[in-house]
């Protein structure tokens, strides 16, 4: 990942996550990072979403942000296109990235943004979030986990609808 590769330190990542939680998360309520996740557990539990959050919150370092954005595209290519991986975590990462994309990458092609949105919509459909409240998620052993997955899926569906309509 970006920390292992030396793009930024764990301290820099902690600052980015804190900045995202304090400023950007309130402006895009469709993806919620659990408050009990510290930076290391966030990095392990949801690596792609972690990368998207770091990218969105690193606007004070454009070179780093461009490197992280390139890694996002590489991960989407590898995981979604080549390996046909489908997960709520990838969908959430795509939503965070596309939400802040036009603020940070104005010189980039809008076609890339639309392609990422199409991938997000296809993940919504493939995961079944648009039809079944649980989508393809299997009910877990605890009601709390089920409620968390259900709420995250609903928020992701609404976030995808919002981004596609603006």
C-alpha positions as CSV (number, residue, x, y, z in Angstrom):
1,X,0.0,0.0,0.0
2,X,1.0,3.7,-0.1
3,X,2.6,3.6,3.4
4,X,4.6,0.4,2.7
5,X,5.7,1.9,-0.6
6,X,6.9,5.0,1.2
7,X,4.6,7.6,-0.4
8,X,3.7,8.9,3.0
9,X,4.3,8.1,6.7
10,X,1.8,6.7,9.1
11,X,1.8,10.1,10.8
12,X,1.0,11.8,7.5
13,X,-1.8,9.2,7.0
14,X,-3.2,9.9,10.5
15,X,-3.3,13.6,9.7
16,X,-5.1,13.0,6.4
17,X,-7.7,10.7,8.0
18,X,-8.3,13.2,10.8
19,X,-8.6,16.1,8.2
20,X,-11.1,13.9,6.2
21,X,-13.2,13.1,9.3
22,X,-13.2,16.7,10.5
23,X,-13.9,18.5,7.2
24,X,-14.9,16.3,4.2
25,X,-16.9,13.5,5.9
26,X,-19.6,16.0,6.9
27,X,-19.9,17.2,3.3
28,X,-20.3,13.6,1.9
29,X,-22.4,11.6,4.4
30,X,-22.8,8.6,2.0
31,X,-19.6,6.9,3.3
32,X,-19.0,6.7,7.0
33,X,-15.8,5.6,8.5
34,X,-16.4,3.9,11.9
35,X,-15.3,6.2,14.7
36,X,-13.7,3.2,16.5
37,X,-11.2,2.7,13.6
38,X,-7.8,4.2,14.2
39,X,-5.6,4.7,11.2
40,X,-3.9,1.3,11.3
41,X,-7.2,-0.6,11.7
42,X,-8.7,1.5,8.9
43,X,-5.7,0.7,6.7
44,X,-6.2,-3.1,7.4
45,X,-10.0,-3.3,7.3
46,X,-10.7,-1.2,4.2
47,X,-7.4,-0.6,2.3
48,X,-9.1,0.8,-0.9
49,X,-11.4,3.1,1.0
50,X,-8.3,4.2,3.1
51,X,-6.5,5.0,-0.1
52,X,-9.5,7.1,-1.4
53,X,-9.7,9.0,1.9
54,X,-6.0,9.7,1.8
55,X,-6.3,11.0,-1.8
56,X,-9.2,13.2,-1.0
57,X,-7.6,14.7,2.1
58,X,-4.1,15.3,0.7
59,X,-4.9,18.4,-1.3
60,X,-2.1,20.3,0.4
61,X,0.4,18.1,-1.4
62,X,-0.6,17.9,-5.1
63,X,2.3,15.6,-6.1
64,X,1.3,13.1,-3.4
65,X,-2.3,13.4,-4.3
66,X,-1.5,12.7,-8.0
67,X,0.5,9.6,-7.0
68,X,-2.3,8.3,-4.8
69,X,-4.9,9.0,-7.5
70,X,-2.8,6.9,-9.9
71,X,-2.7,4.1,-7.4
72,X,-6.5,4.3,-7.1
73,X,-6.8,3.8,-10.9
74,X,-4.3,1.0,-10.8
75,X,-6.3,-0.8,-8.0
76,X,-9.6,-0.3,-9.8
77,X,-8.1,-1.8,-12.9
78,X,-6.6,-4.7,-11.1
79,X,-9.3,-5.6,-8.7
80,X,-12.5,-4.7,-10.5
81,X,-11.6,-5.0,-14.2
82,X,-9.1,-7.8,-14.2
83,X,-10.1,-9.8,-11.1
84,X,-13.8,-9.1,-11.2
85,X,-13.8,-8.3,-7.5
86,X,-17.0,-6.8,-6.1
87,X,-17.3,-5.4,-2.6
88,X,-18.9,-2.6,-0.7
89,X,-15.5,-1.3,0.3
90,X,-14.5,-0.8,-3.3
91,X,-17.8,0.9,-4.0
92,X,-17.3,3.2,-1.0
93,X,-13.8,4.1,-2.1
94,X,-15.0,4.9,-5.6
95,X,-17.7,7.1,-4.2
96,X,-15.3,9.0,-2.1
97,X,-12.8,9.4,-4.9
98,X,-15.4,10.5,-7.5
99,X,-17.0,12.9,-5.0
100,X,-13.8,14.9,-4.6
101,X,-12.4,14.2,-8.1
102,X,-13.6,17.4,-9.8
103,X,-12.1,19.6,-7.1
104,X,-8.6,18.1,-7.3
105,X,-8.2,17.0,-10.8
106,X,-9.7,19.7,-13.0
107,X,-7.1,19.3,-15.7
108,X,-7.9,15.6,-16.1
109,X,-10.4,14.3,-18.5
110,X,-14.1,14.3,-17.4
111,X,-14.3,11.0,-19.3
112,X,-12.3,9.3,-16.5
113,X,-14.7,10.6,-13.9
114,X,-17.7,9.2,-15.9
115,X,-16.0,5.9,-16.3
116,X,-15.4,5.6,-12.5
117,X,-19.1,6.5,-11.9
118,X,-20.1,3.8,-14.4
119,X,-18.0,1.3,-12.5
120,X,-19.6,2.4,-9.2
121,X,-23.1,1.9,-10.7
122,X,-22.2,-1.5,-12.0
123,X,-20.9,-2.4,-8.5
124,X,-24.3,-1.3,-7.0
125,X,-26.1,-3.6,-9.5
126,X,-23.6,-6.5,-9.1
127,X,-23.8,-6.3,-5.3
128,X,-27.6,-6.2,-5.6
129,X,-27.8,-3.2,-3.4
130,X,-30.4,-1.6,-5.7
131,X,-32.9,-4.6,-5.2
132,X,-32.3,-6.2,-1.9
133,X,-31.6,-4.1,1.2
134,X,-28.7,-6.5,2.1
135,X,-27.6,-6.9,-1.5
136,X,-25.3,-9.9,-1.8
137,X,-24.2,-9.5,1.8
138,X,-24.8,-12.6,3.9
139,X,-26.6,-12.0,7.2
140,X,-24.1,-12.2,10.0
141,X,-24.3,-13.7,13.4
142,X,-25.1,-10.4,15.1
143,X,-27.9,-8.0,14.5
144,X,-25.5,-5.0,15.0
145,X,-23.3,-6.2,12.0
146,X,-26.4,-6.7,9.9
147,X,-27.7,-3.1,10.7
148,X,-24.2,-1.7,9.9
149,X,-24.1,-3.5,6.5
150,X,-27.6,-2.5,5.7
151,X,-27.0,1.1,6.5
152,X,-23.7,1.2,4.6
153,X,-25.3,-0.3,1.5
154,X,-28.2,2.1,1.6
155,X,-25.9,5.1,2.0
156,X,-23.7,3.8,-0.9
157,X,-26.8,3.5,-3.1
158,X,-27.8,7.0,-2.2
159,X,-24.3,8.3,-2.8
160,X,-24.2,6.7,-6.2
161,X,-27.5,8.2,-7.1
162,X,-26.4,11.6,-5.9
163,X,-23.1,11.6,-7.8
164,X,-24.8,10.4,-11.0
165,X,-27.4,13.2,-10.8
166,X,-25.2,16.2,-10.2
